[in-house]
Amino acid sequence: MKQISILGCGWLGLPLAKSLLEKGFSVKGSTTSLEKISILEKVGITPFKISLFEDKIEGEMHLFLENSEILIVDVPPKLRGDSKENFISKVQNLIPFIEQSSVKKLIFVSSTSVYADDTSTAINVTELDKPQPSTESGKQLLETEQLLQSNKNFKTTILRFGGLIGKDRHPVKFLAGRKNIENPEAPINLIHQIDCIGIIKKIIKEDCFNEIFNAVTPFHPTRKEYYSQKAMELNLPLPEFDESKTSIGKTILSDKIASVLNYEFKNKPSVFLNT
């Protein structure tokens, strides 16, 4: 029985852990919440309370990584609002623990925010395109990616997810009823939780490490088209878009997911619209 450690059993990490348990893996999972320890235990995850800080790590990291061959890092940077942490420093503190452990393979959950948005022309973006992040989050994620992939003590695969959606998570709930929303003609770049989990499991199954993957559902209607339709389906107030300015945006291509992993997206457009 292979053992996997998942750093960050949150919205994605917890259902991922459950799915890996069903496949016969032994799973260690971390949370920053003492209250969540019992939740992890109940589903069969060996729980650890671990918190990453810029200057230290709190928790039994050595035990968390012990006897695991694979580590999945799903800890997003906290860079919105007033929170301006140094995410890179957090990961730098983590690396010595990985180097001293049995972990030889790592999956790092990143984001398509590492690619620039400031384009007024329709462009397709692949893993071969040079990332040029414009946000602080994107900049720190890119530097973290490079930090991990340059380490020769373990093999790192980078997963650049688009916007995350699922049964209990959809951006239309935030956009509903809002006015003067920018970029109505920009394409959407989203991915469902089901496919996030499926792709990670496929990477593990195919032993596909030292890679970078864009992970976005191959379905890219405009923001206005998609969010208006979703709002109607959910009986929410329609969002109103500002069409006075030229829309900027990019289309993230995930062809490599299909060609290298032979992965077929579960959330097809017909299903995607009814999520």
N, C-alpha and C positions, 0 to 999 in steps of 0.2 A: 504494500500500500504506500503510494507516494504521499509525501506531506508537503503542503503549501502554506505559506504564511501570507495573510492579506493585511497590509497596513492601511487601516481605514475601512471599517465595516459600516459604511453609511448607506446612502440611497442606492448606490451600485454595489458596494462591497459586500453587503449582507446577502442580497439575493444571489450574487455570484458565489459566495461561500456555500449557500444552500445547494446550488446547482452542482458544485464540485463535490460536495458530500454525496449527492445522489449518484455521481459517477464513480464513487469508491475511493475518493481522495480523503486523506486526513487533513483537517484544516485548523490552523491557528489564526485567530482574528483579533485585531486591536480596536479599541474604542477609547475615546477620551472621557466617556461618561461612566461613572460607577454604576448608575442605574441600569445601564444597558448590558452589563456583564451577565446578568441572569437571562436576558433575551438570547444572547449568543449561546450560553450554556444549554438552553432548552432545545435548540435546534441541532446540537451536536458539535458546535464549534468550541475549541479550547480557547477561552477568552483571556485577554490581557488588557489592562488599562495602561495605555502608553500615550504620552503627549510629547510632541516635538516643539522645541523652542529654539530661538536663534543662538542661544549660548549653551544649551544642554538638552538632554533627553530624560524625561521622567518615566520610569517603568522598567520592567525586567526585559530589556531588549535582547539580551543574550539568550534567555530562555525562549523568547518569542521566535527567534530565528533558528534555534537549535534543531538539528536533524531535518530542516527543510531545504530542499534543493531549489525551489522556486519561491521568489518573493514578488508579490504584486503590490505596487505602491499607488494607492488611490487617495491621496491627500491633497485636495486643491488649495492653491494659495489664497490667503485671506487678504485681498487687496481692494475690496470694495468699501465704499463709504469712508469712515474715518480709520479703518484698519489698513495699515501700510507696512505689513511685516516683511522681513527679509526671508523669503521662501528658500532661496539658494543656500543660506546659512543653515537652515533646518536640515536640508538634505546633506549638506557637507558634514553635519554632525552624525548623520545616519551612516554614512559610507564606511567609517572604520568598523562599525559593528558588522556590516555585511562582509567586509574583507576578512574578519576573524571568524566568520560563521561557515556553515556548510552550504550556504546559498551560492549557486553557480549561474543562475539564470534569473533575470529580473524583467518584469513588465511594468513600465511607467505610464500611467494614465495622464496624458497631456491634452492639448486642445488645439483646434484649428486657429485659435487666436494668435498663433505664432506667425501666421501669414498676414500681410498688410491688407487693410480694407480700403485704403484711399485710392481707389481706381474708378474712374468714370466710364471705363470701357468694360465690356463683358469679357472676363478672362476665365480660363479653366486652370485650376491649380492642382499639380501633382506633387508627389514626394520629391521629384527632381528639382522643383522650383525652390529658389533660395528664400527661406523665411525672412521677413522684414517686419517684425511686430511693431505696432504703433501704440499698444497699451502697455502699462507697467506689468500687468499679469502675463501678457504674451512674451514680454522681454525676459521675465524671470523664468518662465516655463522653458523657453528656448535655451537659456544658459544652463538650466538644470538638466535638460535633455543631453546637452553636450558634455556636461560634467559626468553623467552616468555612463554614456556611451564611450567616453574616452578611458574609462577604468578597465584595465585588462584582467582584473580579478574575477569578473563576472560578465556574462553576456546580457546586454540590455536591448529589449525591443520597446520602441516608442509607439504608443497608440494616440494619435491625434483625433480625439472625438469632436464631432460637431456639437450643436446644441442638443442637450439631453432631454428626451421626453419619455413619458410613461403614463401609466394609468392615473397616477397621482401627481403628475408633473407636466405642465404644458405652458409655454410662454403666452398663449392666447389669453390665459386668465389674468395676466398682468397687463396685456395690451387692450383688453376689452373696454370699450367706452372712451378710451383715450383719444385725444385730438392732436393733429399736427405731427403724426408719426412720420419720421423721415424714411427715405429709401423704399418707397412703395414698389419700385420695379426691380429691386435687388433680389437675387435668388435666395431661397432658404437652404440651409445646410444643417439638417437635423439628423439625429439617430435615436432609435428607440432602445430602451433598456434591454429588451429581448436580444437585439443584435449586438449590443455592447458585450453582453454575457457570452453570446454565441461566438463572437470573434476571439475573445480571450481564451475560451475553451479550445478553439481551433488552433490558436497559436501554440498552446500547450500540447495538444494532440500531435501536431505536425512538427513539434520541436523547432519552431521557427523563431530563432533569436538573432540578435545583431541586425535588426531590421527597423524600418520606420514605416508605419501605415497611417494613411488618412482613413478615418472611419466615419463615413457619412452615407446615409441612405441615398442611392442613386435616383433621386426624385427632387427636382429643383424648380417648382413653380415660383412665381413672384411672391414677395411678402404680402402684398395687398390681396392677391388671389387666395393664397393659402389661409391667412389669418381671418379674412372675411368669411370664408367658407366654414372654418372651424368655429368661429363665433356663432354663426347661424345654427350649426349642428348642436352646439351646447346651450343654445338659447341665451347667449350673452349679448350685451350691447355691442354693436359693430364698432370696430376701431375706425378712426378717420385719419387718412394719410395726407401728408403735405406733398402735393405734386408740383409745387412751384420750383423745386430744386431738382437738379439732375441726380438720379439715384446712383449710389456707389455700392460696389459689392463684388463678390467673386463666387465662382462655382467650384466647390471642392470635389475633386474626382477621387473615387476610391476604387478605381479599376484594379489596383495592385492587390486589394483584398481578394478579388475574384481570381486573378491570374496566379498569384503565389500561394494563397491559402486554399484556393478552390472553395471559397465560402460563398454561399448564396444567401442574400439578405432575406430574412423571414418576414420583415415588415414591408411588404410590397406596397406600391402606391395606393391600390384600392383599399388595403387595410390601413395604411398610413393615415389616410384621410379620416378614418373612422376610429382612431385611437382614443 
